[in-house]
Amino acid sequence: MAADNPVWKACKPFATGSCAGMFATCCIQPIDMVKVRIQLLAGTAEAAGPLSIVGSMLKSEGIGAFYTGLTAGLTRQVVYTGARLGLFDQFTGMVKKPGQPLSFAENAGCALSAGGLAALVGNPADLALIRMQADSMKPVAERAGYTNVFTTMGKIVAQDGAGGLMAGAAPTATRAMALNFGMLAFNASAKDKLKEAGVTGSAQVFGASAIAGFFASFFSLPFDFVKTMMQKQKPDPETGEMMYKSSIDCAMKIMAEGGPLRFYAGFPTFYVRIAPHAMLTLIAQDFIKNSWSKVGL
């Protein structure tokens, strides 16, 4: 049977994660686009709320603007989400003892490890997505011509070398670890607690994913903000130096300029984007896992 094929058994957790992530991204991409614009405009004269940005985008760019960078987003889900969900399943499978649920600390360790490793693999696609979204905000004459994820990566390599694809990798990995900690560790532990309380089936899956969505947003937004600021920066035209020397330098300057609440710029939109995305991903993952067995995989 195909389900017993060793290659498929090894690939299945990653294929499941990729499919779940792509489904969630197609649903959430418009909200993600608004979130990125709020962060890019934060602290400037053009800073505005989510409704104002939505209206401005519809008026000046049309509905297609909300799906700018979708190819990069889907590529990132195939690589990053497939890796983090797949690695989490693999790590928990190695740690789990027969008949015993994992402790929260064990779930957390698996989630942090999976998130950090997956983020490094997915950084090029994540960087391409940020560049495409930031580029779409410029006047047409000043745009770099980032038409899809592959041309964007090609332009980055041509300008900065292959190493340029790993720009912002440290804050991206840190943010991924925080998000995975909130999403996967709390989801797995919440499922166990809900099961102990007699909650099973769809209610268990939905309840655990809702808890995971909240904590994923809470823990990851500060890191997401720093990551976005690092990835959008460009060398000063006169000195050739970057505004931020490192993610720590970036965080310290943001703290000095706007205090701790500056890291939570766009939190309502971020929560609306991250929580549903986390919930959709986890619910889709559970559905796909059950579907594999139904079709003999």
C-alpha positions as CSV (number, residue, x, y, z in Angstrom):
1,M,0.0,0.0,0.0
2,A,1.1,3.6,-0.7
3,A,0.7,4.4,3.0
4,D,3.5,2.0,3.8
5,N,5.9,3.4,1.2
6,P,8.9,4.7,3.2
7,V,9.4,7.7,0.9
8,W,5.8,8.8,1.3
9,K,5.8,8.2,5.1
10,A,8.8,10.5,5.3
11,C,7.3,13.2,3.0
12,K,3.7,13.1,4.2
13,P,4.1,15.4,7.2
14,F,5.8,18.0,5.0
15,A,3.3,17.7,2.2
16,T,0.5,18.0,4.7
17,G,2.0,21.2,6.1
18,S,2.5,22.7,2.7
19,C,-1.0,22.1,1.5
20,A,-2.5,23.5,4.8
21,G,-0.3,26.6,4.6
22,M,-1.2,27.3,1.0
23,F,-4.9,27.0,1.7
24,A,-4.6,29.4,4.6
25,T,-2.5,31.9,2.7
26,C,-5.0,32.2,-0.2
27,C,-7.6,33.1,2.3
28,I,-5.5,35.6,4.4
29,Q,-3.3,37.2,1.7
30,P,-5.3,40.5,1.5
31,I,-5.2,41.0,5.3
32,D,-1.4,40.3,5.2
33,M,-0.9,43.0,2.5
34,V,-2.7,45.6,4.7
35,K,-0.7,44.5,7.7
36,V,2.6,45.0,5.9
37,R,1.6,48.5,4.7
38,I,0.6,49.5,8.2
39,Q,4.0,48.5,9.4
40,L,5.9,50.1,6.6
41,L,4.0,53.4,7.1
42,A,4.2,53.4,10.9
43,G,6.0,56.5,12.2
44,T,5.6,58.4,8.9
45,A,3.3,61.3,7.9
46,E,1.4,58.8,5.8
47,A,0.6,56.4,8.7
48,A,-3.0,55.3,8.7
49,G,-5.4,52.7,10.0
50,P,-6.4,49.5,8.3
51,L,-9.7,50.8,6.9
52,S,-8.0,53.9,5.4
53,I,-5.3,51.8,3.8
54,V,-7.9,49.4,2.3
55,G,-9.9,52.3,0.8
56,S,-6.7,53.9,-0.6
57,M,-5.6,50.6,-2.1
58,L,-8.9,50.0,-3.7
59,K,-9.1,53.5,-5.1
60,S,-5.6,53.8,-6.5
61,E,-4.5,50.3,-7.3
62,G,-7.6,48.1,-7.6
63,I,-8.4,44.8,-5.9
64,G,-5.4,43.1,-7.5
65,A,-3.2,45.0,-5.1
66,F,-4.3,42.9,-2.2
67,Y,-2.8,39.8,-3.9
68,T,0.6,41.4,-4.6
69,G,3.3,38.9,-3.7
70,L,0.9,35.9,-3.7
71,T,3.4,33.7,-5.7
72,A,6.1,34.5,-3.1
73,G,3.6,33.8,-0.3
74,L,2.6,30.4,-1.7
75,T,6.2,29.5,-2.3
76,R,7.0,30.4,1.3
77,Q,4.2,28.2,2.5
78,V,5.4,25.2,0.5
79,V,8.9,25.6,1.9
80,Y,8.4,27.3,5.3
81,T,5.1,26.0,6.6
82,G,5.7,22.5,5.1
83,A,9.0,22.4,7.0
84,R,7.9,23.8,10.3
85,L,4.7,21.6,10.6
86,G,6.5,18.6,9.2
87,L,9.5,19.0,11.5
88,F,7.2,19.5,14.5
89,D,5.5,16.3,13.7
90,Q,8.8,14.5,13.3
91,F,10.3,16.0,16.5
92,T,7.2,15.2,18.6
93,G,7.2,11.7,17.2
94,M,10.8,11.2,18.4
95,V,10.2,12.7,21.8
96,K,6.8,11.1,22.6
97,K,6.6,8.1,24.8
98,P,3.9,5.5,24.1
99,G,0.6,6.2,26.0
100,Q,1.8,9.5,27.5
101,P,1.0,13.0,26.2
102,L,3.9,15.4,25.8
103,S,4.5,18.0,28.4
104,F,4.2,21.7,27.5
105,A,7.9,22.0,27.8
106,E,8.5,19.2,25.3
107,N,5.9,20.7,22.9
108,A,7.6,24.0,23.3
109,G,11.1,22.6,22.6
110,C,9.9,20.9,19.4
111,A,8.0,24.0,18.2
112,L,11.0,26.3,18.8
113,S,13.4,24.0,17.0
114,A,11.0,23.4,14.0
115,G,10.3,27.1,13.7
116,G,13.9,28.2,13.7
117,L,15.1,25.6,11.2
118,A,12.2,26.1,8.8
119,A,12.6,29.9,8.8
120,L,16.2,29.6,7.6
121,V,15.0,27.4,4.7
122,G,12.1,29.8,3.8
123,N,13.9,33.1,4.2
124,P,14.5,33.7,0.4
125,A,10.8,33.4,-0.4
126,D,9.9,35.5,2.7
127,L,12.3,38.2,1.7
128,A,10.9,38.2,-1.9
129,L,7.4,38.6,-0.5
130,I,8.4,41.7,1.6
131,R,10.3,43.3,-1.3
132,M,7.3,42.8,-3.7
133,Q,4.9,44.3,-1.2
134,A,7.1,47.3,-0.4
135,D,7.9,47.8,-4.1
136,S,4.2,48.0,-4.9
137,M,3.9,51.2,-2.7
138,K,6.3,53.2,-4.8
139,P,5.4,55.4,-7.8
140,V,5.4,53.3,-11.0
141,A,8.5,55.0,-12.3
142,E,10.5,54.0,-9.2
143,R,9.5,50.4,-9.0
144,A,12.1,47.7,-9.4
145,G,9.9,45.4,-11.5
146,Y,9.3,42.6,-9.1
147,T,6.7,40.7,-11.1
148,N,6.9,37.3,-9.3
149,V,8.9,35.5,-6.7
150,F,11.5,34.2,-9.1
151,T,12.3,37.5,-10.8
152,T,12.4,39.1,-7.4
153,M,15.0,36.5,-6.1
154,G,16.9,36.9,-9.3
155,K,17.1,40.7,-8.9
156,I,18.2,40.3,-5.3
157,V,21.0,37.9,-6.2
158,A,22.1,40.2,-9.1
159,Q,22.3,43.2,-6.8
160,D,23.5,41.7,-3.5
161,G,24.8,38.2,-4.4
162,A,23.5,34.9,-3.2
163,G,24.0,35.9,0.4
164,G,21.4,38.7,-0.2
165,L,18.7,36.1,-0.1
166,M,19.4,35.6,3.6
167,A,19.0,39.2,4.5
168,G,17.1,39.5,7.8
169,A,17.5,35.7,8.4
170,A,18.2,36.2,12.1
171,P,15.1,38.2,13.0
172,T,13.0,36.0,10.7
173,A,14.2,32.9,12.5
174,T,13.6,34.5,15.9
175,R,10.1,35.6,14.9
176,A,9.4,32.1,13.5
177,M,10.4,30.5,16.8
178,A,8.1,32.9,18.7
179,L,5.2,32.2,16.3
180,N,5.7,28.5,16.4
181,F,6.0,28.5,20.2
182,G,2.6,30.3,20.4
183,M,1.0,28.3,17.6
184,L,2.2,24.7,17.8
185,A,3.1,24.3,21.4
186,F,-0.2,25.8,22.7
187,N,-2.2,24.0,20.0
188,A,-0.8,20.6,21.0
189,S,-1.1,21.2,24.7
190,A,-4.6,22.7,24.3
191,K,-5.7,19.6,22.4
192,D,-4.5,17.4,25.2
193,K,-6.3,19.5,27.9
194,L,-9.5,19.7,25.9
195,K,-9.4,15.9,25.4
196,E,-9.0,15.5,29.2
197,A,-12.1,17.8,29.6
198,G,-14.1,15.5,27.3
199,V,-14.0,17.9,24.3
200,T,-13.3,15.9,21.1
201,G,-13.8,16.1,17.3
202,S,-14.3,19.4,15.6
203,A,-14.9,21.3,18.8
204,Q,-11.5,20.2,20.0
205,V,-9.7,21.1,16.8
206,F,-11.4,24.5,16.6
207,G,-10.9,25.3,20.3
208,A,-7.2,24.4,20.3
209,S,-6.6,26.3,17.1
210,A,-8.3,29.4,18.5
211,I,-6.1,29.3,21.6
212,A,-3.0,28.8,19.4
213,G,-4.0,31.7,17.1
214,F,-4.1,34.2,20.0
215,F,-0.7,33.2,21.5
216,A,0.9,33.0,18.0
217,S,-0.1,36.7,17.5
218,F,0.9,37.8,21.0
219,F,4.4,36.3,20.9
220,S,5.4,37.0,17.3
221,L,4.3,40.6,16.5
222,P,7.4,42.4,18.0
223,F,9.7,40.1,16.1
224,D,7.6,40.4,12.9
225,F,7.9,44.2,13.1
226,V,11.7,44.1,13.5
227,K,12.0,41.6,10.7
228,T,9.9,43.8,8.3
229,M,12.0,46.9,9.2
230,M,15.2,45.0,8.5
231,Q,14.1,43.5,5.2
232,K,12.7,46.8,3.8
233,Q,15.8,48.9,4.5
234,K,18.2,49.9,1.7
235,P,21.7,51.4,1.8
236,D,21.9,55.2,2.2
237,P,22.5,56.7,-1.2
238,E,25.4,58.9,0.1
239,T,27.1,56.8,2.7
240,G,26.1,53.3,1.5
241,E,25.4,52.3,5.1
242,M,22.3,50.6,6.3
243,M,20.1,52.3,8.9
244,Y,20.1,49.2,11.1
245,K,23.3,47.3,11.7
246,S,21.5,44.3,13.2
247,S,18.1,43.1,14.5
248,I,19.2,44.1,18.0
249,D,20.2,47.6,16.8
250,C,16.9,47.9,15.0
251,A,14.9,46.9,18.1
252,M,16.9,49.4,20.2
253,K,16.3,52.3,17.8
254,I,12.6,51.5,17.5
255,M,12.4,51.4,21.3
256,A,14.1,54.7,21.6
257,E,11.9,56.4,19.0
258,G,8.5,55.0,19.9
259,G,8.7,53.0,23.1
260,P,7.6,49.3,23.5
261,L,4.1,50.0,22.0
262,R,5.8,50.8,18.7
263,F,6.5,47.1,18.2
264,Y,2.7,46.5,18.3
265,A,1.9,48.9,15.5
266,G,-1.0,47.3,13.5
267,F,-1.7,44.8,16.2
268,P,-5.5,44.5,15.5
269,T,-4.7,43.8,11.8
270,F,-1.9,41.5,12.7
271,Y,-4.1,39.5,15.0
272,V,-6.9,39.3,12.4
273,R,-4.3,38.0,10.0
274,I,-2.2,35.7,12.2
275,A,-5.0,34.2,14.3
276,P,-7.2,33.1,11.4
277,H,-4.2,32.0,9.4
278,A,-3.0,29.9,12.3
279,M,-6.5,28.5,12.8
280,L,-7.1,27.8,9.1
281,T,-3.6,26.1,8.9
282,L,-4.2,23.9,11.9
283,I,-7.8,23.0,10.9
284,A,-6.7,22.3,7.3
285,Q,-3.8,20.2,8.6
286,D,-6.1,18.1,10.7
287,F,-8.5,17.7,7.8
288,I,-5.8,16.7,5.4
289,K,-4.3,14.2,7.9
290,N,-7.7,12.5,8.2
291,S,-8.1,12.6,4.4
292,W,-4.9,10.8,3.7
293,S,-6.1,7.7,5.7
294,K,-9.5,7.8,4.0
295,V,-7.8,7.5,0.5
296,G,-5.3,4.9,1.7
297,L,-2.3,7.2,2.1
